[in-house]
C-alpha cells in the first residue's frame, strides 16, 4: 500500500505538498461549491477551528465529477469558500476522486470501508475520510453524514 501521507498533492494555489505536511489526524473531504451539501462547509470549518489546537487538520479537495457542481477556477473556489463560509482550512487543487483519472490519494482512500463495510468509489460530494497520525484511514463517512455527527466527532476524538 502506498503511504497515504506521502502521496504528492497540489494546493489550490498550485503549490506542491502532501498530507505529511500535517502532523495530527486529517479529515479529507471532497468538496463542491454548487451542491445541496455545500452548507457542510460550515460544520467542517467549525471542526477545523474546534480541533486545530489539538492537532486535527481538515483538508478540502474540490471535485467536479458529480453533476459539475465544482465548475470554478482555483481563484473562484478560494473566493467562494472564504467569502461564504469563512473557510480557513487547506484546500487542494481540483481533483478526480473516481474513474480512470482518479487521483492516487483517492485510489488509496477508497480502499477503506465505511461503517457498513463498504469500500469503493466516492458516492458524492462531501465524503469524509479520517486519516490517523500514522497515515492509516481510521474512519470513512458518507456524504450525508454531517461533519458534527456523533460518529465523526467520536472518531476524531479517538484519533487525537
C-alpha positions in Angstrom: 0.0 0.0 0.0 1.2 3.5 -0.8 1.8 5.6 2.2 -1.2 7.9 2.1 0.6 10.8 3.8 3.4 10.8 1.2 1.2 10.9 -1.9 2.1 14.2 -3.8 -0.7 16.7 -3.8 -1.1 20.3 -5.0 -2.7 23.0 -3.1 -5.5 25.2 -4.6 -2.8 27.8 -5.0 -0.7 25.4 -7.1 2.0 24.6 -4.5 3.4 21.1 -4.1 2.5 19.4 -0.8 1.3 16.1 0.7 -0.7 15.1 3.8 2.7 14.6 5.6 2.7 18.4 5.9 0.2 18.0 8.7 1.2 16.3 12.0 -2.0 15.1 13.5 -5.1 13.4 12.2 -6.5 14.7 8.9 -10.2 14.8 7.8 -10.0 14.7 4.0 -13.3 15.7 2.3 -14.1 16.1 -1.4 -16.0 19.4 -1.6 -18.0 21.3 -4.1 -19.4 24.8 -4.2 -22.8 24.2 -6.0 -24.1 21.1 -4.2 -27.0 20.6 -1.9 -24.4 19.5 0.7 -22.3 22.6 0.3 -23.5 24.0 3.7 -21.4 21.3 5.3 -18.6 23.8 4.8 -19.9 25.5 8.0 -19.5 22.3 10.0 -16.2 21.5 8.5 -14.8 24.9 9.4 -16.2 24.5 12.9 -14.4 21.2 13.3 -11.2 22.8 11.9 -11.5 25.6 14.4 -12.5 23.5 17.4 -9.8 20.8 17.0 -7.0 22.8 15.3 -5.1 23.3 18.6 -5.4 19.6 19.4 -3.8 18.6 16.0 -6.7 18.0 13.6 -6.4 19.4 10.1 -9.4 19.4 7.8 -8.4 19.3 4.1 -10.9 20.1 1.4 -10.4 18.5 -2.1 -12.6 20.2 -4.7 -14.1 17.8 -7.2 -16.2 18.5 -10.3 -17.2 14.9 -11.0 -20.7 15.0 -9.5 -23.0 16.8 -11.9 -20.5 19.5 -12.5 -21.0 21.0 -9.0 -17.5 22.5 -8.8 -17.0 24.2 -12.1 -14.9 27.2 -10.9 -11.3 28.1 -11.2 -9.0 27.8 -8.3 -9.4 31.5 -7.6 -13.2 31.2 -7.8 -13.2 28.3 -5.4 -11.0 30.0 -2.9 -13.1 33.2 -3.0 -16.4 31.3 -2.7 -15.1 29.3 0.3 -13.7 32.2 2.2 -16.5 34.7 1.4 -19.5 32.4 2.0 -18.2 30.0 4.7 -15.1 31.6 6.2 -13.0 28.6 5.3 -9.5 28.7 6.8 -8.6 25.0 6.4 -6.3 24.0 3.5 -7.9 23.4 0.1 -6.2 21.2 -2.5 -6.3 21.5 -6.3 -9.4 20.3 -8.1 -9.1 16.5 -8.3 -10.8 13.5 -9.8 -11.9 11.1 -7.0 -13.4 8.3 -9.2 -12.8 6.8 -12.6 -9.7 6.4 -14.8 -8.2 9.7 -13.8 -8.7 9.1 -10.0 -6.0 10.8 -8.0 -3.6 8.4 -6.3 -4.7 9.8 -2.9 -8.3 8.7 -3.7 -7.1 5.3 -5.1 -5.8 4.6 -1.6 -8.6 6.3 0.4 -11.4 4.4 -1.4 -9.9 1.1 -0.3 -11.2 1.9 3.2 -14.6 0.7 4.2 -17.3 2.7 5.8 -19.3 1.7 8.9 -21.3 -0.7 6.8 -18.2 -2.4 5.5 -18.5 -0.9 2.0 -15.3 0.3 0.3 -15.0 1.6 -3.3 -16.0 4.7 -5.2 -16.9 8.0 -3.7 -20.7 8.3 -3.7 -21.0 12.1 -3.9 -19.5 15.4 -2.8 -18.6 15.7 0.9 -17.5 12.1 1.5 -15.1 12.2 4.5 -12.0 10.2 5.4 -10.3 10.4 8.8 -6.6 9.7 8.4 -4.8 8.9 11.6 -1.4 10.3 12.6 0.2 7.1 11.2 -1.4 7.6 7.8 -4.0 4.9 8.0 -7.6 5.5 7.3 -9.4 5.2 10.7 -12.9 6.4 9.5 -14.9 6.8 6.4 -18.2 8.8 6.5 -20.6 9.0 3.5 -21.6 12.4 2.1 -24.9 12.9 4.0 -23.1 12.3 7.4 -22.8 15.8 8.8 -19.3 16.9 10.0 -20.6 17.3 13.6 -22.3 13.9 13.6 -21.6 11.9 16.8 -19.7 9.2 14.9 -17.4 11.7 13.2 -16.7 13.6 16.4 -16.1 10.3 18.3 -13.7 9.1 15.6 -11.8 12.5 15.7 -11.6 12.4 19.5 -10.2 8.8 19.4 -7.6 9.8 16.7 -6.4 12.8 18.7 
